[in-house]
Amino acid sequence: MCSVVILRRPGHDWPVLLAANRDEMNNRPWLPPGRHWPDRPWVVAGLDQQAGGSWLGLNGHGLFAGVMNRAGSLGPAAGKRSRGELVLEALDHADALEAAKALGALEPRSYRPFNMMVADNRDGFWIRNADESIAVTPIAAGLSMLTAHDLNDEGGSRRIRHYLPLFRAAPAPDPAAGDWRAWQELLASSHFAAGGTPYDAMTIHEQSGFETLSSALIALPSPESESKPVFLFAPGRPDRTAYEIVTL
């Protein structure tokens, strides 16, 4: 039940901004983003030490990939491949369009249900594996949010219903100035709407061993820019852990 927020601004110096919180069982071992795969030196991503894959990362072409569970599908299942493999498979591609095509051609029954997002400085896609079929949907310009439910699903996700308007109203980050304050405050928020539960907050405090374990902020520069992508990572709950620069 993670969250990914994406702001697509075609034509801007920073056309893609991303924010993500990872919610997981706190006894599942992991390592912060790095070059953890000798056979994939172009990949900088977090390492799930249990299954060997990742939940989020970038490659040397400036492609972002992130994966999360669909509602009701937390954890592994016998006979199914790890969803963490999908991030590595996506990051083997040079751009979002090719990655989305490859992911859309996978056998859906090989995996438990998942939501995935891939994006570069030109395109963004939501890839959904549900009901034994994989659907690939372009992400429109503007701000969108993905959780364990559908993209921008304010009817199905109380988290999206509460936080999507707040992210849309917040000042956009300024990566060149290193100013991510408005998004950082939202990512660290433990508030949830009336009728919800602590699981509907952006940051989940420990709930039966389940909580927000880390947070990431990413900015992709325009194709014409000489700037490099920005990757910030908080190796703990963002309400109490500082973001650090990830070396790319």
Backbone as numpy.savetxt, mean C-alpha at the origin, in Angstrom:
# Nx Ny Nz CAx CAy CAz Cx Cy Cz
-6.04 -6.20 6.72 -6.89 -5.01 6.72 -6.01 -3.76 6.72
-5.11 -3.70 5.75 -4.23 -2.54 5.61 -4.96 -1.41 4.88
-4.28 -0.29 4.72 -4.83 0.85 3.99 -3.77 1.43 3.08
-4.18 1.81 1.86 -3.31 2.53 0.94 -4.09 3.73 0.41
-3.47 4.89 0.48 -4.03 6.12 -0.07 -3.15 6.56 -1.23
-3.75 6.91 -2.35 -3.00 7.36 -3.51 -3.58 8.67 -4.02
-2.73 9.63 -4.30 -3.12 10.88 -4.95 -2.43 10.93 -6.30
-3.23 10.87 -7.36 -2.72 10.95 -8.73 -2.96 12.34 -9.28
-1.86 12.98 -9.75 -1.93 14.35 -10.26 -1.16 14.42 -11.58
-1.73 13.92 -12.68 -1.03 13.96 -13.96 -0.59 15.38 -14.32
0.64 15.51 -14.78 1.17 16.80 -15.15 1.87 17.54 -14.02
1.76 17.05 -12.80 2.41 17.69 -11.65 3.87 17.24 -11.56
4.70 18.05 -10.88 6.09 17.65 -10.67 6.19 16.35 -9.87
5.21 16.12 -9.00 5.12 14.89 -8.22 3.74 14.29 -8.51
3.60 13.55 -9.62 2.27 13.11 -10.06 1.65 12.01 -9.22
2.43 11.33 -8.38 1.86 10.27 -7.54 2.41 10.39 -6.12
1.50 10.48 -5.16 1.83 10.44 -3.74 1.07 9.26 -3.13
1.74 8.52 -2.25 1.14 7.33 -1.64 1.39 7.31 -0.15
0.42 6.79 0.57 0.55 6.58 2.02 -0.04 5.23 2.34
0.60 4.48 3.24 0.11 3.14 3.55 0.40 2.78 4.99
-0.57 2.18 5.65 -0.40 1.56 6.96 -0.56 0.06 6.81
0.33 -0.69 7.47 0.23 -2.15 7.44 -0.34 -2.64 8.76
-1.45 -3.36 8.69 -2.10 -3.95 9.86 -1.92 -5.47 9.76
-1.40 -6.07 10.83 -1.08 -7.50 10.78 -0.98 -8.04 12.19
-0.95 -9.37 12.33 -0.68 -9.98 13.63 0.73 -9.60 14.07
0.86 -9.19 15.33 2.15 -8.66 15.76 3.20 -9.72 16.07
2.85 -10.99 15.91 3.84 -12.03 16.10 4.37 -12.56 14.76
3.98 -11.92 13.66 4.49 -12.33 12.34 5.78 -11.56 12.05
6.93 -12.24 11.91 8.21 -11.53 11.79 8.38 -10.85 10.43
9.04 -9.70 10.46 9.24 -8.94 9.24 10.46 -8.04 9.38
10.94 -7.51 8.25 12.05 -6.56 8.22 11.64 -5.33 7.43
12.14 -4.14 7.78 11.82 -2.92 7.04 12.29 -3.00 5.59
11.83 -2.09 4.75 12.21 -2.11 3.33 13.72 -2.10 3.14
14.16 -2.93 2.20 15.57 -3.03 1.86 15.72 -3.92 0.64
16.95 -4.17 0.25 17.23 -5.06 -0.88 17.45 -6.47 -0.31
16.35 -7.12 -0.01 16.38 -8.40 0.69 16.49 -9.61 -0.24
16.38 -9.40 -1.57 16.35 -10.51 -2.51 17.54 -10.42 -3.46
18.58 -11.24 -3.26 19.77 -11.18 -4.12 19.46 -11.35 -5.60
18.41 -12.11 -5.92 18.05 -12.30 -7.33 17.20 -11.16 -7.87
16.86 -10.19 -7.02 16.10 -9.02 -7.44 16.73 -7.75 -6.84
17.93 -7.40 -7.25 18.61 -6.25 -6.64 17.93 -4.92 -6.93
17.00 -4.90 -7.88 16.27 -3.68 -8.23 15.07 -3.42 -7.32
14.78 -4.34 -6.40 13.60 -4.24 -5.54 13.99 -3.76 -4.15
13.30 -2.72 -3.67 13.42 -2.25 -2.30 12.04 -2.40 -1.67
11.90 -3.33 -0.74 10.58 -3.65 -0.20 10.73 -4.24 1.20
9.62 -4.19 1.94 9.59 -4.84 3.23 9.61 -6.35 3.06
10.24 -7.05 4.00 10.35 -8.51 3.92 9.46 -9.18 4.96
8.54 -10.01 4.50 7.77 -10.88 5.38 8.62 -12.13 5.61
9.20 -12.25 6.79 10.11 -13.34 7.06 9.42 -14.69 7.16
8.13 -14.70 7.34 7.40 -15.96 7.44 7.24 -16.63 6.09
6.86 -15.85 5.06 6.60 -16.43 3.74 7.61 -16.03 2.69
8.46 -15.03 2.99 9.52 -14.65 2.07 9.15 -13.59 1.06
7.91 -13.15 1.05 7.48 -12.11 0.12 7.47 -10.74 0.75
6.57 -9.88 0.27 6.49 -8.51 0.77 5.06 -8.03 0.74
4.83 -6.93 1.45 3.52 -6.28 1.41 3.57 -4.97 0.63
4.78 -4.41 0.44 4.87 -3.09 -0.20 6.30 -2.82 -0.60
6.49 -2.20 -1.78 7.84 -1.84 -2.18 7.88 -1.04 -3.47
9.10 -0.68 -3.85 9.40 0.05 -5.09 10.48 -0.71 -5.85
10.55 -0.46 -7.17 11.69 -0.99 -7.91 12.50 0.16 -8.53
13.56 -0.19 -9.22 14.46 0.81 -9.76 13.87 1.65 -10.87
12.74 1.24 -11.42 12.06 2.03 -12.45 11.06 3.02 -11.86
10.90 3.02 -10.54 9.92 3.90 -9.92 8.52 3.31 -9.90
8.41 2.00 -9.92 7.11 1.32 -9.86 6.81 0.96 -8.40
5.63 1.32 -7.95 5.14 0.95 -6.62 4.22 -0.25 -6.72
4.30 -1.15 -5.73 3.35 -2.26 -5.63 3.05 -2.51 -4.17
1.78 -2.74 -3.86 1.36 -3.06 -2.50 0.20 -4.03 -2.55
0.16 -4.98 -1.59 -0.89 -5.99 -1.56 -1.50 -6.04 -0.17
-2.76 -6.40 -0.10 -3.45 -6.55 1.18 -4.52 -7.62 1.05
-4.98 -8.10 2.18 -6.05 -9.09 2.19 -7.38 -8.45 1.81
-8.28 -9.26 1.27 -9.68 -8.88 1.20 -10.33 -9.22 2.54
-11.47 -8.63 2.82 -12.17 -8.87 4.08 -12.42 -10.36 4.29
-12.11 -10.82 5.52 -12.37 -12.21 5.87 -11.34 -13.19 5.38
-10.16 -12.70 4.93 -9.17 -13.64 4.38 -7.79 -13.45 5.00
-7.74 -13.07 6.27 -6.47 -12.86 6.94 -5.72 -14.18 7.10
-4.42 -14.16 6.82 -3.58 -15.31 7.06 -3.48 -16.26 5.89
-2.53 -17.22 5.98 -2.32 -18.18 4.89 -3.40 -19.26 4.87
-3.41 -20.03 3.80 -4.34 -21.17 3.68 -3.63 -22.30 2.97
-3.90 -23.51 3.40 -3.27 -24.69 2.80 -3.59 -24.75 1.30
-2.56 -25.03 0.51 -2.76 -25.18 -0.92 -2.77 -23.89 -1.70
-2.61 -22.75 -1.01 -2.61 -21.45 -1.68 -1.21 -20.83 -1.63
-0.84 -20.12 -2.68 0.43 -19.40 -2.70 0.33 -18.15 -1.83
1.46 -17.71 -1.33 1.49 -16.50 -0.50 1.20 -15.27 -1.35
0.33 -14.42 -0.84 0.02 -13.18 -1.56 1.22 -12.24 -1.58
2.16 -12.42 -0.66 3.35 -11.59 -0.66 4.22 -11.78 -1.89
4.07 -12.92 -2.58 4.80 -13.13 -3.83 4.38 -12.14 -4.91
3.14 -11.67 -4.81 2.59 -10.81 -5.86 3.32 -9.48 -5.97
3.75 -8.94 -4.83 4.50 -7.69 -4.86 5.81 -7.87 -5.63
6.51 -8.97 -5.36 7.77 -9.23 -6.05 7.53 -9.46 -7.54
6.47 -10.18 -7.87 6.16 -10.40 -9.29 5.85 -9.08 -9.98
5.10 -8.21 -9.32 4.78 -6.92 -9.92 6.05 -6.10 -10.15
6.95 -6.12 -9.17 8.15 -5.28 -9.24 9.20 -5.84 -10.19
8.93 -6.98 -10.82 9.79 -7.46 -11.89 9.53 -6.71 -13.20
8.49 -5.87 -13.23 8.12 -5.15 -14.44 8.59 -3.71 -14.39
8.71 -3.12 -15.58 9.24 -1.76 -15.67 8.19 -0.69 -15.46
6.92 -1.01 -15.66 5.88 0.01 -15.48 4.58 -0.62 -15.00
3.67 0.25 -14.56 2.43 -0.20 -13.95 1.53 -0.93 -14.94
1.50 -0.48 -16.18 0.63 -1.11 -17.16 1.02 -2.56 -17.40
2.31 -2.81 -17.58 2.76 -4.18 -17.81 2.56 -5.04 -16.56
2.81 -4.47 -15.38 2.60 -5.21 -14.14 1.13 -5.59 -13.98
0.24 -4.65 -14.27 -1.20 -4.92 -14.13 -1.65 -6.00 -15.10
-1.14 -5.98 -16.32 -1.49 -7.02 -17.29 -1.05 -8.39 -16.80
0.17 -8.47 -16.27 0.68 -9.75 -15.80 -0.11 -10.26 -14.60
-0.43 -9.39 -13.67 -1.19 -9.81 -12.49 -2.61 -10.21 -12.87
-3.17 -9.51 -13.83 -4.53 -9.83 -14.26 -4.63 -11.18 -14.95
-3.50 -11.72 -15.42 -3.50 -13.00 -16.12 -3.22 -14.18 -15.20
-3.04 -13.94 -13.90 -2.76 -15.01 -12.96 -3.98 -15.89 -12.72
-3.74 -17.10 -12.23 -4.83 -18.01 -11.87 -5.37 -17.58 -10.51
-6.60 -17.06 -10.43 -7.11 -16.50 -9.17 -7.23 -17.52 -8.05
-7.48 -18.77 -8.38 -7.68 -19.78 -7.34 -6.37 -20.21 -6.68
-5.24 -19.73 -7.21 -3.95 -20.04 -6.59 -3.70 -19.23 -5.33
-4.51 -18.17 -5.12 -4.31 -17.26 -4.00 -5.61 -17.08 -3.22
-5.46 -16.73 -1.96 -6.62 -16.26 -1.21 -7.00 -14.88 -1.78
-8.23 -14.39 -1.52 -8.63 -13.09 -2.05 -7.66 -11.99 -1.66
-7.44 -11.06 -2.59 -6.52 -9.95 -2.31 -6.96 -8.69 -3.04
-6.51 -7.57 -2.51 -6.51 -6.28 -3.19 -5.07 -5.90 -3.44
-4.81 -5.29 -4.57 -3.45 -4.88 -4.87 -3.49 -3.54 -5.59
-2.44 -2.76 -5.40 -2.30 -1.50 -6.11 -0.91 -1.46 -6.73
-0.85 -1.10 -8.01 0.43 -0.84 -8.67 0.32 0.55 -9.30
1.42 1.30 -9.23 1.39 2.66 -9.76 2.80 3.10 -10.13
2.89 3.87 -11.20 4.11 4.58 -11.54 3.74 6.03 -11.79
4.64 6.82 -12.36 4.35 8.24 -12.52 3.45 8.54 -13.71
2.92 7.50 -14.36 1.97 7.69 -15.47 0.62 7.04 -15.21
0.62 5.84 -14.61 -0.61 5.06 -14.46 -0.73 4.47 -13.06
-1.96 4.14 -12.70 -2.22 3.44 -11.46 -3.36 2.46 -11.66
-3.26 1.29 -11.00 -4.28 0.25 -11.17 -4.60 -0.40 -9.83
-5.88 -0.73 -9.67 -6.37 -1.56 -8.58 -6.62 -2.95 -9.14
-6.00 -3.96 -8.53 -6.18 -5.35 -8.94 -6.89 -6.09 -7.82
-8.03 -6.66 -8.13 -8.87 -7.33 -7.13 -9.04 -8.79 -7.48
-8.74 -9.67 -6.51 -9.01 -11.10 -6.67 -10.15 -11.44 -5.72
-11.32 -11.64 -6.27 -12.50 -11.98 -5.48 -13.43 -12.81 -6.36
-14.18 -13.70 -5.72 -15.14 -14.53 -6.44 -14.48 -15.33 -7.56
-13.23 -15.79 -7.29 -12.48 -16.63 -8.22 -12.26 -15.96 -9.57
-12.08 -14.64 -9.56 -11.71 -13.93 -10.78 -10.89 -12.72 -10.41
-9.99 -12.32 -11.30 -9.14 -11.16 -11.08 -9.60 -10.04 -12.00
-9.85 -8.88 -11.42 -10.27 -7.70 -12.18 -9.21 -6.61 -12.04
-8.90 -5.95 -13.14 -7.93 -4.85 -13.16 -8.67 -3.57 -13.51
-8.57 -2.57 -12.62 -9.31 -1.31 -12.79 -8.35 -0.13 -12.73
-8.34 0.74 -13.76 -7.50 1.94 -13.68 -7.96 2.83 -12.52
-7.01 3.49 -11.88 -7.31 4.43 -10.80 -7.34 5.83 -11.39
-8.45 6.52 -11.20 -8.63 7.85 -11.79 -7.74 8.87 -11.10
-7.55 10.00 -11.78 -6.85 11.12 -11.16 -7.61 11.58 -9.93
-6.88 12.12 -8.97 -7.47 12.53 -7.71 -7.04 11.60 -6.60
-7.71 11.68 -5.46 -7.33 10.89 -4.29 -8.26 9.70 -4.13
-7.67 8.52 -3.96 -8.42 7.29 -3.77 -7.86 6.54 -2.58
-8.66 5.62 -2.04 -8.27 4.86 -0.85 -8.71 3.41 -1.00
-7.80 2.51 -0.61 -8.07 1.08 -0.70 -7.80 0.43 0.65
-8.73 -0.43 1.07 -8.57 -1.22 2.29 -8.85 -2.68 1.92
-9.45 -3.43 2.83 -9.82 -4.81 2.53 -11.09 -4.89 1.69
-11.68 -3.73 1.42 -12.90 -3.65 0.60 -12.55 -3.07 -0.76
-13.55 -2.71 -1.55 -13.30 -2.17 -2.87 -12.72 -0.76 -2.80
-12.14 -0.33 -3.90 -11.55 1.01 -3.98 -12.62 2.06 -3.71
-12.34 2.96 -2.77 -13.25 4.07 -2.42 -14.63 3.58 -1.99
-14.69 2.40 -1.38 -15.97 1.79 -1.01 -16.46 2.37 0.33
-17.09 3.52 0.27 -17.58 4.16 1.49 -18.76 3.42 2.09
-19.46 2.62 1.29 -20.57 1.86 1.81 -20.13 0.62 2.57
-19.06 -0.02 2.11 -18.62 -1.27 2.72 -17.56 -1.11 3.78
-16.77 -0.05 3.71 -15.66 0.14 4.64 -15.88 1.38 5.50
-16.04 1.18 6.80 -16.20 2.34 7.69 -14.93 3.18 7.73
-13.79 2.54 7.57 -12.53 3.31 7.54 -12.51 4.25 6.34
-12.86 3.74 5.19 -12.89 4.60 4.00 -13.94 5.69 4.16
-15.11 5.34 4.67 -16.18 6.33 4.83 -15.75 7.48 5.73
-14.97 7.18 6.76 -14.53 8.22 7.69 -13.31 8.98 7.19
-12.34 8.25 6.63 -11.04 8.88 6.34 -10.87 9.39 4.92
-11.59 8.85 3.95 -11.43 9.33 2.59 -11.73 10.83 2.47
-12.83 11.32 3.04 -13.06 12.78 2.97 -11.99 13.58 3.70
-11.42 13.03 4.77 -10.39 13.75 5.51 -9.10 13.86 4.70
-8.72 12.78 4.03 -7.53 12.85 3.17 -7.77 13.79 2.00
-8.97 13.76 1.44 -9.24 14.64 0.30 -9.22 16.11 0.71
-9.60 16.40 1.95 -9.63 17.79 2.42 -8.28 18.26 2.94
-7.38 17.34 3.23 -6.09 17.70 3.83 -5.16 18.32 2.79
-4.26 19.20 3.23 -3.26 19.73 2.30 -2.40 18.60 1.75
-2.14 18.64 0.46 -1.31 17.61 -0.15 0.13 17.74 0.35
0.81 16.63 0.56 2.21 16.69 0.96 3.06 17.43 -0.07
4.18 17.96 0.38 5.16 18.63 -0.48 6.47 17.86 -0.35
6.67 16.85 -1.20 7.88 16.04 -1.06 9.18 16.83 -1.20
9.18 17.84 -2.07 10.40 18.62 -2.27 10.82 19.34 -0.99
9.83 19.74 -0.19 10.11 20.42 1.07 10.14 19.46 2.26
9.87 18.20 2.01 9.83 17.22 3.08 8.65 17.39 4.02
7.56 17.97 3.52 6.39 18.25 4.36 5.28 17.24 4.09
5.11 16.31 5.02 4.07 15.28 4.95 3.16 15.37 6.16
3.16 16.48 6.87 2.55 16.55 8.19 1.07 16.18 8.19
0.30 16.71 7.26 -1.15 16.45 7.29 -1.44 14.97 7.11
-0.75 14.32 6.19 -0.98 12.90 5.98 -0.45 12.07 7.15
0.66 12.48 7.72 1.20 11.75 8.86 0.21 11.77 10.03
-0.42 12.91 10.26 -1.40 13.00 11.35 -2.59 12.07 11.10
-3.03 11.98 9.85 -4.15 11.09 9.55 -3.74 9.63 9.67
-2.56 9.29 9.18 -2.10 7.90 9.29 -1.97 7.47 10.74
-1.64 8.40 11.62 -1.43 8.09 13.04 -2.72 8.10 13.85
-3.85 8.46 13.23 -5.09 8.65 13.97 -5.70 7.32 14.42
-6.14 7.28 15.67 -6.85 6.11 16.20 -8.35 6.38 16.33
-8.82 7.48 15.72 -10.25 7.79 15.77 -11.02 6.91 14.79
-12.27 6.63 15.11 -13.14 5.91 14.19 -14.55 6.46 14.34
-15.33 6.28 13.28 -16.66 6.87 13.24 -17.60 6.18 14.21
-18.64 6.90 14.60 -19.66 6.32 15.48 -20.22 5.05 14.86
-20.38 4.04 15.70 -20.87 2.76 15.22 -19.77 1.81 14.79
-18.53 2.32 14.76 -17.42 1.48 14.35 -16.71 0.86 15.53
-15.53 0.32 15.28 -14.70 -0.33 16.29 -13.28 0.17 16.11
-12.36 -0.14 17.05 -10.96 0.25 16.86 -10.35 -0.26 15.57
-10.90 -1.32 14.99 -10.38 -1.83 13.72 -10.67 -0.88 12.56
-11.53 0.10 12.76 -11.88 1.04 11.69 -11.03 2.30 11.73
-10.10 2.39 12.67 -9.19 3.54 12.74 -8.07 3.37 11.70
-7.36 4.45 11.41 -6.20 4.34 10.54 -5.08 3.60 11.25
-4.85 3.92 12.51 -3.88 3.19 13.32 -4.62 2.36 14.35
-4.38 1.06 14.32 -5.03 0.13 15.23 -4.08 -0.15 16.37
-4.51 0.14 17.59 -3.75 -0.26 18.77 -4.00 -1.74 19.00
-3.13 -2.38 19.72 -3.17 -3.84 19.88 -4.57 -4.35 20.21
-5.06 -5.23 19.35 -6.38 -5.83 19.51 -6.22 -7.34 19.32
-6.09 -8.08 20.43 -5.94 -9.54 20.36 -4.78 -9.96 19.47
-3.67 -9.21 19.56 -2.48 -9.54 18.79 -2.44 -8.92 17.41
-3.48 -8.17 17.03 -3.55 -7.54 15.71 -3.42 -6.03 15.88
-2.55 -5.41 15.08 -2.38 -3.96 15.20 -1.66 -3.41 13.98
-1.54 -2.09 13.93 -0.77 -1.44 12.88 0.71 -1.59 13.21
1.46 -2.20 12.30 2.86 -2.52 12.56 3.84 -1.54 11.93
3.43 -0.86 10.86 4.34 0.06 10.18 3.56 0.98 9.27
4.27 1.98 8.74 3.64 2.97 7.87 4.65 3.43 6.82
4.15 3.82 5.66 5.03 4.26 4.58 4.45 5.47 3.88
5.35 6.33 3.38 5.00 7.49 2.57 5.92 7.48 1.34
5.33 7.62 0.16 6.09 7.51 -1.09 5.66 8.61 -2.05
6.64 9.18 -2.73 6.37 10.18 -3.77 7.13 9.80 -5.03
6.44 9.83 -6.18 7.06 9.52 -7.46 7.16 10.79 -8.29
8.36 11.14 -8.77 8.52 12.36 -9.56 8.05 12.18 -11.00
7.87 13.28 -11.70 7.42 13.24 -13.08 8.50 12.63 -13.97
8.13 12.11 -15.15 9.13 11.52 -16.05 10.20 12.52 -16.48
9.85 13.81 -16.53 10.80 14.82 -16.98 11.72 15.30 -15.86
11.42 14.93 -14.63 12.16 15.43 -13.48 13.48 14.68 -13.29
14.45 15.37 -12.72 15.70 14.73 -12.33 15.65 14.26 -10.88
14.53 14.53 -10.21 14.38 14.08 -8.82 14.22 12.57 -8.77
14.57 11.99 -7.64 14.39 10.57 -7.40 13.15 10.34 -6.56
12.56 9.15 -6.60 11.43 8.87 -5.71 11.82 9.07 -4.26
10.81 9.41 -3.46 10.98 9.57 -2.02 10.26 8.40 -1.34
10.95 7.76 -0.40 10.39 6.61 0.31 10.71 6.81 1.79
9.66 7.05 2.58 9.80 7.18 4.03 9.09 6.01 4.69
9.67 5.52 5.79 9.11 4.33 6.44 9.19 4.49 7.95
8.06 4.21 8.63 8.02 4.17 10.09 7.95 2.71 10.51
9.02 2.18 11.16 9.05 0.77 11.52 8.31 0.46 12.81
7.11 0.95 12.91 6.27 0.77 14.09 5.00 1.58 13.90
4.15 1.58 14.91 2.91 2.35 14.82 3.23 3.81 14.56
2.58 4.45 13.57 2.95 5.82 13.21 2.57 6.87 14.25
1.78 6.49 15.25 1.47 7.45 16.30 2.58 7.54 17.33
3.58 6.66 17.23 4.67 6.69 18.20 6.04 6.38 17.60
6.11 6.29 16.27 7.35 5.92 15.58 7.66 6.93 14.50
8.89 7.43 14.47 9.30 8.41 13.46 9.52 7.73 12.11
9.27 8.50 11.06 9.56 8.02 9.70 11.04 8.21 9.41
11.60 7.23 8.71 13.00 7.26 8.32 13.10 7.20 6.80
14.15 7.78 6.24 14.38 7.73 4.79 14.87 6.35 4.40
14.23 5.77 3.39 14.66 4.48 2.86 15.62 4.76 1.71
16.79 4.15 1.74 17.79 4.32 0.67 17.35 3.55 -0.56
17.29 4.25 -1.69 16.86 3.64 -2.95 18.06 3.45 -3.88
